[in-house]
């Protein structure tokens, strides 16, 4: 099954306005962030490589990483890799 829904990963997001959203039409679930769940500040750079590695393994892809200054969003491009 292929999803075209996308991926949203709230790392250290201000969730003030998110209380108005019903994610995926499921009112019994709310929206949270990694920082809220972990009880500490989480930098996007801390998450980026781990997320990309998991996606690469799950979908047999390879992402080309770009170095970005601290505080900037993780940047990457998808390149196809040969399945093992």
C-alpha positions as CSV (number, residue, x, y, z in Angstrom):
1,X,0.0,0.0,0.0
2,X,1.3,3.4,-0.9
3,X,0.2,6.6,1.0
4,X,0.3,10.0,-0.6
5,X,-0.7,11.6,2.7
6,X,2.8,12.6,3.7
7,X,4.7,12.9,6.9
8,X,4.6,15.5,9.6
9,X,7.0,15.3,12.4
10,X,6.5,17.9,15.1
11,X,9.9,18.1,16.8
12,X,9.8,21.2,19.0
13,X,6.7,22.9,17.6
14,X,4.4,25.6,19.2
15,X,1.2,23.6,19.5
16,X,-1.0,26.5,20.4
17,X,-3.0,26.5,17.2
18,X,-2.9,22.7,16.7
19,X,-5.7,22.3,19.2
20,X,-8.0,23.4,16.4
21,X,-6.9,20.6,14.1
22,X,-8.5,17.1,13.9
23,X,-5.6,15.0,12.6
24,X,-6.7,12.6,9.9
25,X,-10.3,13.0,11.0
26,X,-9.7,11.1,14.3
27,X,-11.0,13.4,17.1
28,X,-9.9,10.9,19.8
29,X,-6.3,11.6,19.0
30,X,-4.5,14.9,19.5
31,X,-1.4,16.5,18.1
32,X,1.9,16.4,20.1
33,X,5.6,17.0,19.6
34,X,8.7,15.1,20.4
35,X,9.7,17.8,22.8
36,X,6.3,17.5,24.6
37,X,6.6,13.8,24.8
38,X,10.3,13.8,26.0
39,X,9.9,16.7,28.3
40,X,12.9,18.6,26.9
41,X,13.9,20.8,24.0
42,X,14.7,18.8,20.9
43,X,16.7,20.2,18.0
44,X,15.6,19.3,14.4
45,X,19.2,18.3,13.6
46,X,19.0,15.8,16.5
47,X,16.2,14.0,14.7
48,X,17.0,14.4,11.0
49,X,19.7,11.8,10.5
50,X,17.8,9.2,12.6
51,X,14.6,9.8,10.6
52,X,16.3,9.7,7.2
53,X,18.1,6.5,8.1
54,X,14.8,4.8,9.1
55,X,13.1,5.9,5.9
56,X,16.1,4.8,3.8
57,X,16.0,1.3,5.4
58,X,12.2,1.0,5.2
59,X,11.8,2.1,1.6
60,X,15.2,1.2,0.1
61,X,16.1,4.8,-0.6
62,X,19.1,6.9,-0.2
63,X,18.9,10.6,0.8
64,X,21.6,13.1,-0.2
65,X,22.2,15.3,2.9
66,X,23.1,18.9,2.8
67,X,24.9,20.6,5.6
68,X,22.8,23.5,7.0
69,X,23.5,26.0,9.7
70,X,22.3,25.3,13.3
71,X,18.6,26.3,13.7
72,X,17.8,25.7,10.1
73,X,15.5,22.9,8.8
74,X,17.0,19.6,7.8
75,X,17.5,19.5,4.0
76,X,17.7,16.4,1.9
77,X,17.1,15.2,-1.6
78,X,15.8,11.7,-2.4
79,X,17.9,9.6,-4.7
80,X,17.0,6.0,-5.6
81,X,19.3,3.3,-4.4
82,X,19.6,-0.3,-5.6
83,X,17.7,-2.7,-3.3
84,X,20.1,-5.1,-1.5
